[in-house]
Amino acid sequence: MTHLQAGLSPETIEKARLELNENPDILHQDIQQVRDMIITRPDIGFLRTDDAFILRFLRARKFHQTEAFRLLAQYFQYRQLNLDMFKNFKADDPGIKRALIDGFPGVLENRDHCGRKILLLFAANWDQSRNSFIDILRAILLSLEVLIEDQELQINGFILIIDWSNFSFKQASKLTPSILKLAIEGLQDSFPARFGGVHFVNQPWYIHALYTLIKPFLKDKTRKRIFLHGNNLNSLHQLIHPECLPSEFGGTLPPYDMGTWARTLLGPDYSDENEYTHTSYNAMHVKHASSNLERECSPKHMKRSQSVVEAGTLKHEDQSENENTQPLLALE
């Protein structure tokens, strides 16, 4: 076992081998092959390229190096194209904090029977006078950044349950194609997480219409993992055991406390009445990683990195013309 697998249970290591094609004997070679592809995308500032970071992209794409690199490139490109979303990208940012306090997202403490983390979204809690959709998306992406530091979750993945109870037509009208596309690009195309299923419950007819609208943006694999249960919780329980679910979803656990995950990110002194400026993550030991993420995703840092790679690109193009060499190919 390599040090990159330290802390994983023997069962998870075996699961990674069988399901993800993870081979500890060639792990470093796989990572280096992805790293070697960075030169093919001089238009992107790859702000982090350490072994542990690249490994999560390999796991998300079952160790297909080309696909892992494409995901890595899209991860940083998404952040370059949406700089404002990643400005002050931390839990005590006012917009992110409000979304977290309102339960966007909810994160269950226990995992499901497959070891996957369960995320919850109670759609009706979206107070549009209080939270923008962008801030909710930022809160979800930040939460995933924190959670994906756990190697077990890199391998086992996530489950998302969206409860559409009491979600009004007026609220739904704010879900425009452009912002839905932004969310899909951020979650499906640009983040190294394995989503084992997205479950809709209690969805009204207009959510079916919205789903039809976004289908063209979804990959076939994603479509196959979206389940529309309506009010049939039995079909939900066939895929996620009731012992793993709160009572809102017919489970045996107590009702979900909307402040649970916000308190985890903001620390024990969290208050939903006063602005809180201290960020204290839980025992997952991701405070350092989050600090690096905030720095790397800052618009100033990104713009500086982008200027560097653009300058490098111009230099390379000048050399190519002088030496009559072929330009670098960019992976699609």
C-alpha atoms as a printed R data frame, in Angstrom:
    type eleno elety resid chain resno       x      y       z
1   ATOM     1    CA   MET     A     1   0.000  0.000   0.000
2   ATOM     2    CA   THR     A     2   1.354  3.416  -0.973
3   ATOM     3    CA   HIS     A     3   1.299  6.391   1.423
4   ATOM     4    CA   LEU     A     4  -1.368  7.923  -0.832
5   ATOM     5    CA   GLN     A     5  -3.756  5.236   0.413
6   ATOM     6    CA   ALA     A     6  -2.889  5.753   4.076
7   ATOM     7    CA   GLY     A     7  -5.965  5.768   6.298
8   ATOM     8    CA   LEU     A     8  -8.122  3.743   3.922
9   ATOM     9    CA   SER     A     9  -9.685  0.573   5.226
10  ATOM    10    CA   PRO     A    10  -8.669 -2.712   3.543
11  ATOM    11    CA   GLU     A    11 -12.255 -3.014   2.260
12  ATOM    12    CA   THR     A    12 -12.100  0.406   0.609
13  ATOM    13    CA   ILE     A    13  -8.698 -0.326  -0.947
14  ATOM    14    CA   GLU     A    14 -10.143 -3.502  -2.443
15  ATOM    15    CA   LYS     A    15 -13.212 -1.595  -3.667
16  ATOM    16    CA   ALA     A    16 -10.940  0.950  -5.347
17  ATOM    17    CA   ARG     A    17  -9.092 -1.877  -7.063
18  ATOM    18    CA   LEU     A    18 -12.229 -3.631  -8.305
19  ATOM    19    CA   GLU     A    19 -14.424 -0.648  -9.189
20  ATOM    20    CA   LEU     A    20 -11.919  2.085 -10.054
21  ATOM    21    CA   ASN     A    21  -8.958  0.094 -11.399
22  ATOM    22    CA   GLU     A    22  -6.724  1.598  -8.713
23  ATOM    23    CA   ASN     A    23  -3.393 -0.195  -8.551
24  ATOM    24    CA   PRO     A    24  -1.074  0.864  -5.698
25  ATOM    25    CA   ASP     A    25   1.939 -0.522  -7.567
26  ATOM    26    CA   ILE     A    26   1.585  2.001 -10.410
27  ATOM    27    CA   LEU     A    27  -0.248  4.792  -8.611
28  ATOM    28    CA   HIS     A    28   2.598  7.287  -8.962
29  ATOM    29    CA   GLN     A    29   3.002  6.483 -12.668
30  ATOM    30    CA   ASP     A    30  -0.719  7.080 -13.248
31  ATOM    31    CA   ILE     A    31  -0.520 10.421 -11.476
32  ATOM    32    CA   GLN     A    32   2.565 11.471 -13.420
33  ATOM    33    CA   GLN     A    33   0.911 10.614 -16.739
34  ATOM    34    CA   VAL     A    34  -1.897 13.034 -15.910
35  ATOM    35    CA   ARG     A    35   0.578 15.673 -14.759
36  ATOM    36    CA   ASP     A    36   2.525 15.340 -18.019
37  ATOM    37    CA   MET     A    37  -0.590 16.344 -19.974
38  ATOM    38    CA   ILE     A    38  -0.730 19.788 -18.369
39  ATOM    39    CA   ILE     A    39   1.588 21.162 -21.055
40  ATOM    40    CA   THR     A    40  -1.152 20.533 -23.640
41  ATOM    41    CA   ARG     A    41  -3.367 23.220 -22.044
42  ATOM    42    CA   PRO     A    42  -1.249 26.369 -21.702
43  ATOM    43    CA   ASP     A    43  -4.469 28.412 -21.633
44  ATOM    44    CA   ILE     A    44  -5.334 27.124 -18.159
45  ATOM    45    CA   GLY     A    45  -3.656 27.958 -14.872
46  ATOM    46    CA   PHE     A    46  -3.298 24.638 -13.016
47  ATOM    47    CA   LEU     A    47  -3.018 26.045  -9.513
48  ATOM    48    CA   ARG     A    48  -2.548 22.727  -7.761
49  ATOM    49    CA   THR     A    49  -0.870 19.618  -9.158
50  ATOM    50    CA   ASP     A    50   0.316 17.603  -6.154
51  ATOM    51    CA   ASP     A    51  -0.125 13.829  -6.070
52  ATOM    52    CA   ALA     A    52  -3.034 13.759  -3.624
53  ATOM    53    CA   PHE     A    53  -4.949 16.344  -5.624
54  ATOM    54    CA   ILE     A    54  -4.516 14.632  -9.001
55  ATOM    55    CA   LEU     A    55  -5.415 11.283  -7.429
56  ATOM    56    CA   ARG     A    56  -8.999 12.382  -6.724
57  ATOM    57    CA   PHE     A    57  -9.490 13.142 -10.432
58  ATOM    58    CA   LEU     A    58  -8.162  9.713 -11.394
59  ATOM    59    CA   ARG     A    59 -10.583  8.098  -8.963
60  ATOM    60    CA   ALA     A    60 -13.469 10.143 -10.320
61  ATOM    61    CA   ARG     A    61 -12.720  8.799 -13.830
62  ATOM    62    CA   LYS     A    62 -11.789  5.226 -12.889
63  ATOM    63    CA   PHE     A    63  -8.102  5.789 -13.648
64  ATOM    64    CA   HIS     A    64  -8.655  6.640 -17.294
65  ATOM    65    CA   GLN     A    65  -5.791  9.119 -17.520
66  ATOM    66    CA   THR     A    66  -7.100 11.151 -20.466
67  ATOM    67    CA   GLU     A    67 -10.545 11.531 -18.905
68  ATOM    68    CA   ALA     A    68  -8.995 12.395 -15.532
69  ATOM    69    CA   PHE     A    69  -6.909 15.125 -17.143
70  ATOM    70    CA   ARG     A    70  -9.934 16.488 -19.010
71  ATOM    71    CA   LEU     A    71 -11.785 16.738 -15.674
72  ATOM    72    CA   LEU     A    72  -8.769 18.403 -14.039
73  ATOM    73    CA   ALA     A    73  -8.610 20.965 -16.852
74  ATOM    74    CA   GLN     A    74 -12.346 21.634 -16.659
75  ATOM    75    CA   TYR     A    75 -12.098 22.072 -12.871
76  ATOM    76    CA   PHE     A    76  -9.667 24.978 -13.222
77  ATOM    77    CA   GLN     A    77 -11.235 26.354 -16.391
78  ATOM    78    CA   TYR     A    78 -14.635 26.583 -14.670
79  ATOM    79    CA   ARG     A    79 -13.025 28.635 -11.918
80  ATOM    80    CA   GLN     A    80 -11.240 30.887 -14.397
81  ATOM    81    CA   LEU     A    81 -14.462 31.544 -16.298
82  ATOM    82    CA   ASN     A    82 -16.504 32.221 -13.147
83  ATOM    83    CA   LEU     A    83 -14.086 34.258 -11.044
84  ATOM    84    CA   ASP     A    84 -16.775 36.053  -9.033
85  ATOM    85    CA   MET     A    85 -18.177 32.756  -7.783
86  ATOM    86    CA   PHE     A    86 -14.865 31.892  -6.151
87  ATOM    87    CA   LYS     A    87 -14.112 35.279  -4.642
88  ATOM    88    CA   ASN     A    88 -13.968 34.928  -0.827
89  ATOM    89    CA   PHE     A    89 -14.730 31.245  -1.295
90  ATOM    90    CA   LYS     A    90 -15.057 30.203   2.343
91  ATOM    91    CA   ALA     A    91 -17.774 29.372   4.821
92  ATOM    92    CA   ASP     A    92 -17.939 32.785   6.484
93  ATOM    93    CA   ASP     A    93 -18.563 34.637   3.231
94  ATOM    94    CA   PRO     A    94 -21.954 36.294   3.922
95  ATOM    95    CA   GLY     A    95 -23.717 34.759   0.916
96  ATOM    96    CA   ILE     A    96 -22.319 31.271   1.477
97  ATOM    97    CA   LYS     A    97 -23.004 31.491   5.199
98  ATOM    98    CA   ARG     A    98 -26.672 32.381   4.696
99  ATOM    99    CA   ALA     A    99 -27.088 29.469   2.308
100 ATOM   100    CA   LEU     A   100 -25.421 27.061   4.746
101 ATOM   101    CA   ILE     A   101 -27.590 28.267   7.636
102 ATOM   102    CA   ASP     A   102 -30.694 27.671   5.528
103 ATOM   103    CA   GLY     A   103 -29.598 24.101   4.899
104 ATOM   104    CA   PHE     A   104 -27.997 24.350   1.470
105 ATOM   105    CA   PRO     A   105 -26.780 21.706   1.474
106 ATOM   106    CA   GLY     A   106 -27.785 19.377   4.258
107 ATOM   107    CA   VAL     A   107 -25.193 16.700   4.992
108 ATOM   108    CA   LEU     A   108 -26.102 13.595   6.974
109 ATOM   109    CA   GLU     A   109 -23.585 12.485   9.573
110 ATOM   110    CA   ASN     A   110 -23.859  8.792   8.739
111 ATOM   111    CA   ARG     A   111 -23.185  7.278   5.337
112 ATOM   112    CA   ASP     A   112 -25.398  4.889   3.412
113 ATOM   113    CA   HIS     A   113 -24.926  1.133   3.193
114 ATOM   114    CA   CYS     A   114 -22.379  1.618   0.377
115 ATOM   115    CA   GLY     A   115 -20.284  4.115   2.344
116 ATOM   116    CA   ARG     A   116 -21.559  7.109   0.355
117 ATOM   117    CA   LYS     A   117 -22.171 10.504   1.919
118 ATOM   118    CA   ILE     A   118 -25.792 11.668   1.667
119 ATOM   119    CA   LEU     A   119 -26.463 15.301   0.774
120 ATOM   120    CA   LEU     A   120 -29.935 16.810   1.163
121 ATOM   121    CA   LEU     A   121 -31.613 19.782  -0.491
122 ATOM   122    CA   PHE     A   122 -34.996 20.980   0.774
123 ATOM   123    CA   ALA     A   123 -35.954 23.112  -2.209
124 ATOM   124    CA   ALA     A   124 -38.822 24.989  -0.522
125 ATOM   125    CA   ASN     A   125 -36.330 26.492   1.935
126 ATOM   126    CA   TRP     A   126 -34.990 28.707  -0.835
127 ATOM   127    CA   ASP     A   127 -35.951 32.211   0.288
128 ATOM   128    CA   GLN     A   128 -35.177 34.156  -2.870
129 ATOM   129    CA   SER     A   129 -35.129 37.462  -1.009
130 ATOM   130    CA   ARG     A   130 -32.348 36.060   1.189
131 ATOM   131    CA   ASN     A   131 -30.283 33.716  -0.977
132 ATOM   132    CA   SER     A   132 -29.338 33.919  -4.628
133 ATOM   133    CA   PHE     A   133 -29.114 30.680  -6.571
134 ATOM   134    CA   ILE     A   134 -25.421 31.447  -7.167
135 ATOM   135    CA   ASP     A   135 -24.721 31.600  -3.426
136 ATOM   136    CA   ILE     A   136 -26.524 28.285  -2.919
137 ATOM   137    CA   LEU     A   137 -24.388 26.763  -5.678
138 ATOM   138    CA   ARG     A   138 -21.254 28.234  -4.069
139 ATOM   139    CA   ALA     A   139 -22.227 26.726  -0.714
140 ATOM   140    CA   ILE     A   140 -22.715 23.317  -2.331
141 ATOM   141    CA   LEU     A   141 -19.374 23.497  -4.165
142 ATOM   142    CA   LEU     A   142 -17.556 24.597  -1.002
143 ATOM   143    CA   SER     A   143 -19.159 21.746   0.930
144 ATOM   144    CA   LEU     A   144 -18.011 19.268  -1.699
145 ATOM   145    CA   GLU     A   145 -14.477 20.703  -1.543
146 ATOM   146    CA   VAL     A   146 -14.432 20.031   2.187
147 ATOM   147    CA   LEU     A   147 -15.942 16.562   1.919
148 ATOM   148    CA   ILE     A   148 -13.779 15.371  -0.994
149 ATOM   149    CA   GLU     A   149 -10.699 15.687   1.209
150 ATOM   150    CA   ASP     A   150 -11.887 12.405   2.752
151 ATOM   151    CA   GLN     A   151 -10.301  9.644   0.676
152 ATOM   152    CA   GLU     A   152 -13.073  7.221   1.562
153 ATOM   153    CA   LEU     A   153 -15.548  9.560  -0.145
154 ATOM   154    CA   GLN     A   154 -13.309  9.916  -3.191
155 ATOM   155    CA   ILE     A   155 -13.836  6.186  -3.655
156 ATOM   156    CA   ASN     A   156 -17.354  5.609  -2.293
157 ATOM   157    CA   GLY     A   157 -18.888  8.852  -3.574
158 ATOM   158    CA   PHE     A   158 -22.059 10.772  -2.789
159 ATOM   159    CA   ILE     A   159 -25.843 10.565  -2.953
160 ATOM   160    CA   LEU     A   160 -28.016 13.662  -3.439
161 ATOM   161    CA   ILE     A   161 -31.675 13.778  -2.398
162 ATOM   162    CA   ILE     A   162 -33.789 16.783  -3.385
163 ATOM   163    CA   ASP     A   163 -37.142 17.227  -1.666
164 ATOM   164    CA   TRP     A   164 -39.420 19.398  -3.800
165 ATOM   165    CA   SER     A   165 -42.292 19.506  -1.270
166 ATOM   166    CA   ASN     A   166 -44.009 22.932  -1.239
167 ATOM   167    CA   PHE     A   167 -41.630 24.286  -3.880
168 ATOM   168    CA   SER     A   168 -43.785 26.841  -5.635
169 ATOM   169    CA   PHE     A   169 -44.155 27.596  -9.327
170 ATOM   170    CA   LYS     A   170 -42.919 31.116  -8.554
171 ATOM   171    CA   GLN     A   171 -39.734 29.708  -7.041
172 ATOM   172    CA   ALA     A   172 -39.304 27.370  -9.996
173 ATOM   173    CA   SER     A   173 -39.598 30.270 -12.427
174 ATOM   174    CA   LYS     A   174 -36.277 31.592 -11.097
175 ATOM   175    CA   LEU     A   175 -34.479 28.434 -12.244
176 ATOM   176    CA   THR     A   176 -33.511 29.721 -15.652
177 ATOM   177    CA   PRO     A   177 -31.696 27.562 -18.230
178 ATOM   178    CA   SER     A   178 -28.527 29.651 -17.841
179 ATOM   179    CA   ILE     A   179 -28.156 29.159 -14.082
180 ATOM   180    CA   LEU     A   180 -29.138 25.488 -14.296
181 ATOM   181    CA   LYS     A   181 -26.482 25.026 -16.970
182 ATOM   182    CA   LEU     A   182 -23.966 26.761 -14.682
183 ATOM   183    CA   ALA     A   183 -24.809 24.317 -11.889
184 ATOM   184    CA   ILE     A   184 -24.532 21.291 -14.184
185 ATOM   185    CA   GLU     A   185 -21.170 22.471 -15.492
186 ATOM   186    CA   GLY     A   186 -19.907 22.958 -11.936
187 ATOM   187    CA   LEU     A   187 -21.128 19.646 -10.545
188 ATOM   188    CA   GLN     A   188 -21.227 17.196 -13.446
189 ATOM   189    CA   ASP     A   189 -18.398 18.432 -15.676
190 ATOM   190    CA   SER     A   190 -15.925 20.153 -13.383
191 ATOM   191    CA   PHE     A   191 -15.796 18.438  -9.994
192 ATOM   192    CA   PRO     A   192 -13.981 15.197  -9.057
193 ATOM   193    CA   ALA     A   193 -16.800 13.506  -7.176
194 ATOM   194    CA   ARG     A   194 -18.583 10.237  -7.869
195 ATOM   195    CA   PHE     A   195 -22.357 10.701  -7.634
196 ATOM   196    CA   GLY     A   196 -24.075  7.374  -7.175
197 ATOM   197    CA   GLY     A   197 -27.546  8.852  -7.545
198 ATOM   198    CA   VAL     A   198 -29.636 12.022  -7.604
199 ATOM   199    CA   HIS     A   199 -33.076 11.390  -6.142
200 ATOM   200    CA   PHE     A   200 -36.095 13.677  -6.631
201 ATOM   201    CA   VAL     A   201 -38.957 13.231  -4.158
202 ATOM   202    CA   ASN     A   202 -42.335 14.978  -4.042
203 ATOM   203    CA   GLN     A   203 -41.629 16.814  -7.276
204 ATOM   204    CA   PRO     A   204 -44.561 18.749  -8.869
205 ATOM   205    CA   TRP     A   205 -45.292 18.702 -12.595
206 ATOM   206    CA   TYR     A   206 -43.266 21.823 -13.318
207 ATOM   207    CA   ILE     A   207 -40.129 20.162 -11.955
208 ATOM   208    CA   HIS     A   208 -40.690 17.401 -14.514
209 ATOM   209    CA   ALA     A   209 -40.821 20.164 -17.116
210 ATOM   210    CA   LEU     A   210 -37.585 21.673 -15.812
211 ATOM   211    CA   TYR     A   211 -35.918 18.277 -15.907
212 ATOM   212    CA   THR     A   212 -36.894 17.932 -19.563
213 ATOM   213    CA   LEU     A   213 -35.341 21.341 -20.147
214 ATOM   214    CA   ILE     A   214 -31.953 20.420 -18.676
215 ATOM   215    CA   LYS     A   215 -31.740 16.907 -20.134
216 ATOM   216    CA   PRO     A   216 -29.686 18.035 -23.158
217 ATOM   217    CA   PHE     A   217 -26.968 19.245 -20.760
218 ATOM   218    CA   LEU     A   218 -26.752 15.914 -18.947
219 ATOM   219    CA   LYS     A   219 -24.451 13.060 -19.839
220 ATOM   220    CA   ASP     A   220 -26.046  9.659 -20.417
221 ATOM   221    CA   LYS     A   221 -24.411  8.345 -17.244
222 ATOM   222    CA   THR     A   222 -25.900 11.222 -15.244
223 ATOM   223    CA   ARG     A   223 -29.369 10.684 -16.703
224 ATOM   224    CA   LYS     A   224 -29.281  7.035 -15.663
225 ATOM   225    CA   ARG     A   225 -28.533  8.077 -12.089
226 ATOM   226    CA   ILE     A   226 -31.423 10.523 -11.706
227 ATOM   227    CA   PHE     A   227 -34.463  8.937 -10.074
228 ATOM   228    CA   LEU     A   228 -37.876 10.618  -9.981
229 ATOM   229    CA   HIS     A   229 -39.706  9.057  -7.027
230 ATOM   230    CA   GLY     A   230 -42.625 11.450  -6.651
231 ATOM   231    CA   ASN     A   231 -44.306 10.628  -3.345
232 ATOM   232    CA   ASN     A   232 -43.344  6.947  -3.565
233 ATOM   233    CA   LEU     A   233 -40.814  6.644  -0.764
234 ATOM   234    CA   ASN     A   234 -40.784  2.872  -1.119
235 ATOM   235    CA   SER     A   235 -38.878  3.215  -4.374
236 ATOM   236    CA   LEU     A   236 -36.401  5.516  -2.595
237 ATOM   237    CA   HIS     A   237 -35.940  2.951   0.184
238 ATOM   238    CA   GLN     A   238 -35.108  0.266  -2.347
239 ATOM   239    CA   LEU     A   239 -31.999  2.274  -3.201
240 ATOM   240    CA   ILE     A   240 -31.207  3.943   0.142
241 ATOM   241    CA   HIS     A   241 -32.013  2.038   3.306
242 ATOM   242    CA   PRO     A   242 -34.466  3.757   5.721
243 ATOM   243    CA   GLU     A   243 -31.918  3.294   8.510
244 ATOM   244    CA   CYS     A   244 -29.751  5.882   6.743
245 ATOM   245    CA   LEU     A   245 -32.497  8.492   6.253
246 ATOM   246    CA   PRO     A   246 -34.207 11.111   8.453
247 ATOM   247    CA   SER     A   247 -37.937 10.922   9.052
248 ATOM   248    CA   GLU     A   248 -38.699 13.459   6.295
249 ATOM   249    CA   PHE     A   249 -37.840 10.715   3.816
250 ATOM   250    CA   GLY     A   250 -39.578  7.910   5.679
251 ATOM   251    CA   GLY     A   251 -36.386  6.955   7.482
252 ATOM   252    CA   THR     A   252 -35.787  5.893  11.054
253 ATOM   253    CA   LEU     A   253 -33.468  8.791  11.930
254 ATOM   254    CA   PRO     A   254 -34.750 11.968  13.662
255 ATOM   255    CA   PRO     A   255 -35.792 14.947  11.502
256 ATOM   256    CA   TYR     A   256 -32.829 16.686   9.912
257 ATOM   257    CA   ASP     A   257 -31.515 19.758  11.740
258 ATOM   258    CA   MET     A   258 -30.902 22.384   9.045
259 ATOM   259    CA   GLY     A   259 -28.036 23.974  10.982
260 ATOM   260    CA   THR     A   260 -26.003 20.794  11.372
261 ATOM   261    CA   TRP     A   261 -23.639 21.239   8.449
262 ATOM   262    CA   ALA     A   262 -23.343 25.025   8.925
263 ATOM   263    CA   ARG     A   263 -22.238 24.442  12.514
264 ATOM   264    CA   THR     A   264 -19.695 21.903  11.278
265 ATOM   265    CA   LEU     A   265 -18.134 24.411   8.898
266 ATOM   266    CA   LEU     A   266 -18.421 27.536  11.044
267 ATOM   267    CA   GLY     A   267 -17.539 25.955  14.363
268 ATOM   268    CA   PRO     A   268 -19.270 25.570  17.738
269 ATOM   269    CA   ASP     A   269 -19.729 29.323  18.173
270 ATOM   270    CA   TYR     A   270 -21.815 29.576  15.008
271 ATOM   271    CA   SER     A   271 -24.820 31.869  15.267
272 ATOM   272    CA   ASP     A   272 -27.539 32.387  12.682
273 ATOM   273    CA   GLU     A   273 -28.227 35.884  14.042
274 ATOM   274    CA   ASN     A   274 -24.784 37.487  13.988
275 ATOM   275    CA   GLU     A   275 -22.141 37.545  11.299
276 ATOM   276    CA   TYR     A   276 -19.449 35.054  12.227
277 ATOM   277    CA   THR     A   277 -15.914 35.543  11.014
278 ATOM   278    CA   HIS     A   278 -14.106 32.444  12.261
279 ATOM   279    CA   THR     A   279 -13.928 29.392  10.011
280 ATOM   280    CA   SER     A   280 -13.257 26.203  11.942
281 ATOM   281    CA   TYR     A   281 -13.702 22.968  10.046
282 ATOM   282    CA   ASN     A   282 -14.318 19.700  11.835
283 ATOM   283    CA   ALA     A   283 -12.064 16.745  12.488
284 ATOM   284    CA   MET     A   284 -11.579 16.029   8.805
285 ATOM   285    CA   HIS     A   285  -8.472 18.251   9.085
286 ATOM   286    CA   VAL     A   286  -9.250 20.282   5.992
287 ATOM   287    CA   LYS     A   287  -8.617 23.760   7.380
288 ATOM   288    CA   HIS     A   288  -5.223 23.968   5.678
289 ATOM   289    CA   ALA     A   289  -6.593 22.630   2.417
290 ATOM   290    CA   SER     A   290  -9.482 25.098   2.517
291 ATOM   291    CA   SER     A   291  -7.065 27.957   3.137
292 ATOM   292    CA   ASN     A   292  -5.088 26.943   0.079
293 ATOM   293    CA   LEU     A   293  -8.293 26.631  -1.909
294 ATOM   294    CA   GLU     A   294  -9.396 30.139  -0.944
295 ATOM   295    CA   ARG     A   295  -6.032 31.547  -2.008
296 ATOM   296    CA   GLU     A   296  -5.882 29.571  -5.249
297 ATOM   297    CA   CYS     A   297  -9.465 30.384  -6.215
298 ATOM   298    CA   SER     A   298  -9.171 34.086  -5.513
299 ATOM   299    CA   PRO     A   299  -9.735 36.219  -8.629
300 ATOM   300    CA   LYS     A   300  -6.422 38.003  -8.066
301 ATOM   301    CA   HIS     A   301  -4.487 34.739  -7.929
302 ATOM   302    CA   MET     A   302  -6.356 33.295 -10.893
303 ATOM   303    CA   LYS     A   303  -5.875 36.407 -13.015
304 ATOM   304    CA   ARG     A   304  -2.168 36.419 -12.190
305 ATOM   305    CA   SER     A   305  -1.861 32.731 -13.092
306 ATOM   306    CA   GLN     A   306  -3.858 33.231 -16.254
307 ATOM   307    CA   SER     A   307  -1.563 36.102 -17.264
308 ATOM   308    CA   VAL     A   308   1.438 33.841 -16.717
309 ATOM   309    CA   VAL     A   309   0.074 31.032 -18.870
310 ATOM   310    CA   GLU     A   310  -1.054 33.483 -21.542
311 ATOM   311    CA   ALA     A   311   2.435 34.962 -21.635
312 ATOM   312    CA   GLY     A   312   3.838 31.447 -21.870
313 ATOM   313    CA   THR     A   313   1.452 30.672 -24.712
314 ATOM   314    CA   LEU     A   314   2.558 33.743 -26.680
315 ATOM   315    CA   LYS     A   315   6.171 32.831 -26.142
316 ATOM   316    CA   HIS     A   316   5.532 29.303 -27.292
317 ATOM   317    CA   GLU     A   317   3.684 30.495 -30.386
318 ATOM   318    CA   ASP     A   318   6.575 32.776 -31.292
319 ATOM   319    CA   GLN     A   319   8.960 29.860 -30.925
320 ATOM   320    CA   SER     A   320   6.716 27.640 -33.018
321 ATOM   321    CA   GLU     A   321   6.667 30.141 -35.878
322 ATOM   322    CA   ASN     A   322  10.425 30.589 -35.775
323 ATOM   323    CA   GLU     A   323  11.177 26.875 -35.558
324 ATOM   324    CA   ASN     A   324   8.397 25.807 -37.919
325 ATOM   325    CA   THR     A   325   7.045 23.351 -35.331
326 ATOM   326    CA   GLN     A   326   3.433 22.200 -34.793
327 ATOM   327    CA   PRO     A   327   1.371 24.011 -32.110
328 ATOM   328    CA   LEU     A   328   0.444 22.088 -28.982
329 ATOM   329    CA   LEU     A   329  -2.803 20.173 -29.268
330 ATOM   330    CA   ALA     A   330  -5.533 20.912 -26.710
331 ATOM   331    CA   LEU     A   331  -7.693 18.041 -25.554
332 ATOM   332    CA   GLU     A   332 -11.368 18.605 -26.179
